[in-house]
Amino acid sequence: MAVIVWFRRDLRVHDHAALYHAVETGEEILPVFVLDVRQEKDGQSGRKSQALFSALRSLQGNLADLGARLVIKRGEPAEVLAELAKHFGADKLFFNREYAPKAISRDEQVAAELQRNGIFTQTFKDMVLHEEGELLNKQGKPYVVFTPYKRAWLTLPKDKPFPMPKKLRAATGLESYPSDLIPALGGQGSAKEQVREEELYGERAARRRLGQFLDTQLAGYKLQRDLPAVDGTSRLSFALRTGTLSIRTVYHSVLERMHQMSGPQSEAAETFVSELIWRDFYQQVLFHFPHTVEQAFLADYEQVEWDDNEELFRKWCTGQTGYPMVDAGMRQLNQTGWIHNRVRMITASFLVKDLLIDWRKGMNYFAEQLIDHDEAANCGGWQWCASTGTDAQPYFRIFNPVSQGEKFDPDGTYVKQYVPELAHVPAKYVHKPWTMPELLQKESACMIGLDYPPPCVDHAISRLIAIERFSQAKKLGNK
């Protein structure tokens, strides 16, 4: 008999719950990845798809090193897995749990189909350190405010990483079974290009990046994480999103380093652990409140009056708002498929509180562009910025794009990297170039309205309008 191990958001062989337990059965192993044809589409999501394919290619090689070939099949998971179980005589299906609404529905369908065919199905906690049912308040309900959730989270013991199998006993006939190919880069990527991409996005790359973060960034994380011009963040979001790195491995690696630290360095490590807690928090919020992928967590703010201004939305998407910090962030997103976390908040706040555009439009645009897109984190982050989610503060959480830039990018290094029109603008004016005297604009080769756009809205006015609209929505909701 054989155990099917269904890989999804866990594209690794180190510290893999389902793979470890499958090996522990002593039965043959059949590793499977079901390819969604939508992941191959061209256009805005092309960069994200290619990053995923690179991580998948890395998994394929790592499994081969352990003695098992990864079977890749296009189609509906329930049908594909049932067919594979029948062909190989597999009597078990193991996979790691996911918590987004569509993923839960898909997994329930798969489990039901395979159980109808006599296949034992078992799932495992792997994507988070604590699942939704492990952390409930005294009333037995989920936490909806982060701080008490964090306090409870910190009191619970954490699972240790699972050892990597030394060898896999592959299912009989696996080598000769027909498998679909992983799409090549741009449809025609060379072997050399594919290796380079795996070095960026594969499991080895993720483990190498973790080591680099622990050695060079962790100690200064608290101070440097908000500076977009500095490599001060972990840059592990893609690895955690695709599972080329386990959350257990990250947590325990940081904890081990933390025990060797004291003072500000220890506080920096604690700050990073808080970010891991936010990740778990948003997963459990999405699980308990699946409506939040489409609706405000706080129902009152479904009444907010949004402006449907497509021209302003286009300027935001393309980084042409006239606010340098916003424009730099959006251009970074469009060019790289990633955006610094502080700048994510600045750009999101600007769309909602300055342009008064529905947060869902921004959330969906990020979902299309981000290679590290995680539905729970994206939804939770956007609702936090929009003040429609948990722990909302509509009157205080309005980021000033100028002062945010001056505080976190004081000399304009980040802005100038992505907005080259401002390359010669003095630091004094780089976050408010429209205030430059005309002579200085000429000297800086940055004429406002010609080389770089003027502000598309007045932040001070938009802020007041946003406060009024949220106030009106709250009044309507209380009626």
C-alpha positions in Angstrom: 0.0 0.0 0.0 1.0 3.6 -0.5 0.4 7.0 1.1 -0.4 9.9 -1.1 1.3 13.1 0.2 -0.5 16.1 -1.4 1.7 19.1 -1.5 0.0 22.6 -1.6 1.3 25.5 0.4 4.2 23.4 1.8 6.7 23.0 -1.1 9.6 21.6 1.0 11.0 18.4 2.4 12.4 19.8 5.7 10.0 20.0 8.7 6.9 18.9 6.8 4.2 17.5 9.0 2.3 15.4 6.4 5.4 14.0 4.8 6.9 13.1 8.2 3.8 11.2 9.3 3.5 9.5 5.9 7.0 8.1 6.3 6.2 7.0 9.8 3.6 4.6 8.5 6.3 2.6 6.9 4.4 2.5 3.6 5.4 3.6 0.1 5.2 7.4 -0.6 3.4 9.0 -3.5 4.2 12.8 -3.6 1.6 14.8 -5.6 1.0 18.3 -6.7 -2.2 19.2 -8.4 -1.7 22.2 -10.8 -4.5 24.6 -11.1 -4.6 25.7 -14.8 -5.4 29.2 -13.6 -1.9 29.5 -12.2 -0.5 29.3 -15.7 -2.4 32.3 -17.1 -0.5 35.3 -18.5 -0.8 38.9 -17.5 -0.6 40.5 -14.1 -0.1 37.3 -12.2 2.6 36.0 -14.5 5.5 36.9 -12.1 3.7 35.3 -9.2 3.1 32.1 -11.2 6.7 31.9 -12.2 7.9 32.3 -8.6 5.5 29.5 -7.6 6.8 27.3 -10.5 10.4 27.9 -9.4 9.5 26.8 -5.9 7.8 23.7 -7.3 10.8 22.9 -9.4 12.9 23.1 -6.3 10.6 20.7 -4.5 10.7 18.3 -7.4 14.5 18.2 -7.2 14.6 17.8 -3.5 12.2 14.9 -3.5 14.2 13.2 -6.3 17.3 13.5 -4.0 15.4 11.6 -1.4 14.4 8.9 -3.9 10.8 9.8 -4.9 9.5 11.5 -8.0 6.9 14.3 -7.7 3.8 13.6 -9.7 2.3 16.8 -11.2 -1.2 16.7 -12.6 -3.6 19.3 -13.9 -7.2 19.1 -13.0 -9.7 19.1 -10.1 -7.9 17.8 -7.0 -10.7 15.4 -6.0 -10.7 13.7 -9.4 -6.9 13.7 -9.8 -6.2 12.2 -6.3 -8.9 9.6 -6.6 -7.5 8.5 -9.9 -4.0 8.3 -8.5 -5.1 6.3 -5.5 -6.8 3.8 -7.7 -3.8 3.5 -10.1 -1.2 3.0 -7.3 -3.4 1.2 -4.9 -2.9 3.9 -2.3 -5.1 3.6 0.8 -4.2 6.8 2.5 -4.1 10.5 1.7 -2.1 12.9 4.0 -2.0 16.7 3.6 -1.5 19.8 5.7 -4.5 22.0 6.5 -5.3 25.4 5.1 -7.8 27.9 6.5 -9.1 30.2 3.7 -12.8 29.6 2.8 -12.2 28.3 -0.7 -9.4 26.0 0.4 -11.5 24.6 3.2 -14.3 23.9 0.7 -11.9 22.2 -1.7 -10.4 20.1 1.0 -13.7 18.9 2.3 -14.7 17.9 -1.2 -11.4 16.0 -1.6 -11.8 14.2 1.7 -15.4 13.2 0.9 -14.5 11.9 -2.5 -11.6 9.8 -1.3 -13.4 8.4 1.7 -16.2 7.3 -0.7 -13.5 5.3 -2.4 -12.3 3.8 0.8 -9.2 6.0 1.1 -8.3 7.1 4.7 -7.7 10.8 4.8 -5.7 12.6 7.5 -4.8 16.2 7.8 -2.1 18.0 9.9 -1.4 21.4 11.3 1.6 22.8 9.5 1.0 26.3 8.1 0.6 28.0 11.5 1.9 27.6 15.0 -1.5 27.7 16.6 -4.8 26.9 14.8 -8.1 28.5 15.3 -9.5 26.1 18.0 -6.4 26.3 20.1 -6.9 30.0 21.1 -10.3 31.0 22.4 -11.3 33.5 25.0 -13.0 32.7 28.3 -16.4 32.7 26.6 -15.1 30.1 24.1 -15.1 32.5 21.3 -12.3 33.6 18.9 -10.2 36.6 19.8 -10.9 39.6 17.6 -8.4 42.0 19.1 -4.7 41.3 18.6 -3.2 42.2 22.0 -5.2 39.7 24.1 -4.7 37.1 21.4 -0.9 37.7 21.6 -0.9 37.3 25.3 -2.7 34.0 25.1 -0.5 32.8 22.1 2.7 33.4 24.1 1.5 31.1 26.9 1.0 28.0 24.8 3.7 25.5 24.0 4.9 25.3 20.4 5.3 22.2 18.2 9.0 21.4 17.4 10.2 21.0 13.8 9.8 17.6 12.3 13.0 15.8 11.1 13.5 15.5 7.4 13.3 12.0 6.0 16.7 10.5 5.1 15.1 8.5 2.3 11.7 8.0 0.8 10.4 4.6 -0.3 8.7 5.6 -3.5 5.4 4.0 -4.7 5.9 1.1 -7.0 5.7 2.2 -10.6 6.2 5.9 -9.8 9.2 6.4 -12.1 7.3 5.4 -15.2 4.0 7.1 -14.4 3.2 10.0 -16.8 3.5 13.4 -15.1 2.7 16.9 -16.4 5.6 19.3 -16.9 6.1 22.4 -14.7 5.6 25.4 -17.0 8.9 26.9 -18.1 9.8 30.6 -17.4 7.9 32.7 -19.8 7.1 29.5 -21.7 10.6 29.2 -22.9 13.0 29.7 -20.0 16.4 28.1 -20.4 17.7 25.5 -17.9 20.2 28.2 -16.6 17.4 30.7 -16.0 15.3 28.0 -14.2 18.3 27.2 -11.9 18.7 31.0 -11.2 15.0 31.3 -10.3 15.2 28.3 -8.0 18.0 30.0 -6.2 15.7 32.9 -5.6 12.5 31.0 -4.7 13.3 27.4 -3.8 13.6 25.6 -0.5 17.4 26.1 -0.3 17.0 29.8 -1.0 14.5 30.1 1.8 16.7 28.4 4.3 19.7 30.5 3.2 17.6 33.6 3.6 16.6 32.6 7.1 20.2 32.1 8.1 21.1 35.5 6.7 18.3 37.2 8.5 19.3 35.6 11.8 23.0 36.6 11.3 22.6 40.1 10.0 19.1 41.5 10.4 17.4 40.1 13.5 19.4 42.0 16.1 18.4 45.3 14.5 14.9 44.3 13.4 12.9 46.6 15.7 14.7 49.7 14.5 15.3 48.9 10.9 12.1 47.0 9.8 10.3 50.3 9.1 13.0 51.7 6.8 12.3 50.7 3.2 15.7 51.8 1.9 17.4 49.3 4.3 17.4 45.5 4.1 16.0 45.3 7.6 13.1 42.9 7.2 13.2 39.1 7.0 12.1 38.9 3.4 10.6 35.5 4.3 7.0 36.2 3.3 7.2 34.3 0.0 8.9 31.3 1.7 6.1 31.2 4.3 3.4 31.7 1.7 4.5 28.8 -0.4 5.8 26.8 2.4 9.4 26.5 1.2 10.1 27.3 4.8 8.2 26.1 7.8 6.8 28.5 10.4 8.0 26.1 13.1 11.6 26.3 11.8 11.4 30.1 11.7 10.0 30.4 15.2 12.4 28.0 16.9 15.4 29.4 15.0 14.6 32.9 16.2 13.9 31.6 19.7 17.3 29.9 19.8 19.0 33.2 18.8 16.9 35.2 21.3 18.2 33.1 24.2 21.7 34.4 23.2 20.6 38.0 23.1 19.8 40.7 25.7 18.6 44.2 25.9 17.7 45.9 22.6 18.7 42.8 20.5 16.3 40.6 22.5 13.5 43.2 22.1 14.2 43.1 18.3 13.7 39.4 18.3 10.5 39.7 20.3 9.3 42.3 17.8 9.8 39.8 15.0 8.0 37.1 16.9 5.0 39.5 17.1 4.9 39.5 13.4 4.6 35.7 13.4 1.8 36.1 15.9 0.0 38.5 13.5 0.3 35.9 10.8 -1.5 33.3 13.0 -4.0 35.9 14.2 -5.1 36.7 10.7 -5.4 33.1 9.7 -7.8 32.4 12.6 -9.8 35.6 11.9 -10.3 34.4 8.3 -11.3 30.9 9.5 -13.9 32.1 12.0 -15.1 35.1 9.9 -14.9 34.0 6.2 -17.1 36.8 5.1 -14.2 39.2 5.6 -12.8 38.3 2.2 -15.6 40.3 0.7 -17.2 42.3 3.5 -16.1 44.5 6.4 -15.4 42.7 9.6 -17.3 45.5 11.4 -20.6 45.6 9.7 -21.2 49.3 10.4 -18.4 50.2 7.9 -20.2 48.5 5.0 -22.1 51.8 5.0 -19.1 53.9 4.2 -19.6 56.0 1.1 -16.8 55.3 -1.4 -15.8 57.2 -4.4 -15.7 55.2 -7.6 -13.1 57.3 -9.3 -11.3 55.1 -11.9 -8.9 57.8 -12.9 -7.6 58.2 -9.3 -7.5 54.4 -8.9 -5.4 54.2 -12.1 -3.0 56.8 -10.8 -2.6 54.8 -7.5 -2.1 51.5 -9.4 0.6 53.0 -11.6 2.4 55.1 -9.0 1.3 58.5 -10.4 -0.4 60.1 -7.5 2.1 62.9 -6.9 2.9 61.6 -3.4 6.4 60.1 -3.7 6.2 57.6 -0.9 2.9 56.2 -2.4 4.2 56.2 -5.9 7.5 54.5 -4.9 5.6 51.7 -3.2 3.3 51.0 -6.0 6.1 51.0 -8.6 8.1 48.6 -6.4 5.0 46.4 -6.3 4.5 46.5 -10.0 8.2 46.0 -10.8 9.1 43.3 -8.3 5.9 41.7 -7.0 6.8 42.7 -3.5 6.4 45.8 -1.4 7.9 46.8 1.9 5.5 46.3 4.8 5.6 49.9 6.1 5.0 51.1 2.5 2.1 48.6 2.2 0.4 50.4 5.0 1.1 53.8 3.6 -0.2 52.9 0.1 -3.3 51.2 1.5 -4.1 54.0 3.8 -3.7 56.5 0.9 -6.1 54.6 -1.3 -8.8 54.3 1.3 -8.4 57.5 3.4 -7.1 59.9 0.8 -8.7 58.7 -2.5 -11.7 57.4 -0.6 -11.7 54.3 -2.8 -13.2 51.0 -1.5 -10.5 48.9 0.2 -11.6 45.8 -1.7 -10.2 47.3 -5.0 -6.8 47.7 -3.4 -6.9 44.3 -1.8 -7.7 42.7 -5.1 -4.9 44.6 -6.9 -2.4 43.5 -4.3 -3.6 39.9 -4.6 -2.9 40.0 -8.4 0.6 41.5 -8.0 2.1 40.1 -4.9 4.3 37.0 -5.3 3.9 36.5 -1.5 0.1 37.0 -1.6 -1.6 35.3 1.4 -5.3 35.8 1.5 -5.6 36.0 5.3 -2.7 38.5 5.7 -3.8 40.6 2.7 -7.4 40.7 3.8 -6.5 41.4 7.4 -3.9 44.0 6.5 -6.2 45.9 4.2 -9.1 45.9 6.7 -6.7 47.1 9.4 -5.6 50.1 7.2 -9.2 50.7 6.1 -10.4 50.7 9.7 -13.1 48.2 8.8 -11.5 45.1 10.4 -10.6 44.0 13.9 -9.5 46.6 16.3 -10.5 49.4 14.0 -9.5 53.1 14.6 -10.9 55.2 11.8 -10.1 58.5 13.4 -6.5 57.9 14.2 -5.2 55.4 11.6 -4.9 57.9 8.7 -1.3 57.9 7.5 0.1 61.2 6.2 2.1 60.2 3.1 4.5 63.1 3.5 5.3 62.8 7.2 5.6 59.0 6.8 8.1 59.5 4.0 10.1 62.1 6.0 10.2 59.8 9.0 11.0 56.4 7.4 12.9 57.5 4.3 14.4 60.8 5.4 16.9 61.3 2.6 14.7 59.9 -0.1 16.9 56.9 -0.9 13.9 54.5 -1.3 11.8 57.0 -3.2 14.5 57.9 -5.6 15.1 54.2 -6.4 11.6 53.8 -7.7 10.7 57.3 -8.8 13.8 58.4 -10.8 12.1 61.6 -11.8 13.0 62.8 -8.3 16.7 61.7 -8.4 18.1 65.2 -8.2 15.5 66.7 -5.8 17.0 67.8 -2.5 16.0 65.7 0.6 14.2 68.7 2.0 11.6 68.5 -0.9 11.8 64.9 -2.0 8.5 63.9 -0.2 6.7 67.1 -1.1 8.3 68.1 -4.5 5.4 70.4 -5.4 6.6 72.8 -2.7 9.9 73.4 -4.5 10.5 76.9 -5.9 10.3 76.9 -9.7 14.0 77.7 -10.1 14.9 74.6 -8.0 12.5 72.5 -10.0 14.4 73.4 -13.1 17.8 72.8 -11.4 16.5 69.4 -10.2 15.2 68.4 -13.7 11.8 67.8 -12.0 9.2 70.3 -13.2 5.9 69.5 -11.4 3.2 68.8 -13.8 5.7 68.0 -16.5 8.3 65.6 -15.2 6.3 64.5 -12.1 2.6 64.9 -11.4 1.3 67.3 -8.7 -0.7 65.8 -5.8 -3.9 64.2 -7.1 -5.7 65.1 -3.9 -5.1 67.4 -0.9 -4.3 65.1 2.1 -5.6 67.6 4.7 -9.0 67.9 3.0 -9.3 64.1 2.2 -8.5 63.3 5.8 -11.5 65.4 7.0 -13.8 63.8 4.4 -12.7 60.3 5.4 -13.4 61.0 9.1 -16.8 62.4 8.3 -17.7 59.4 6.1 -16.7 56.9 8.7 -18.6 58.8 11.3 -21.7 58.8 9.1 -21.4 55.1 8.5 -21.1 54.5 12.2 -24.3 56.5 12.8 -26.2 54.6 10.1 -25.0 51.3 11.5 -26.3 52.3 15.0 -29.8 53.0 13.8 
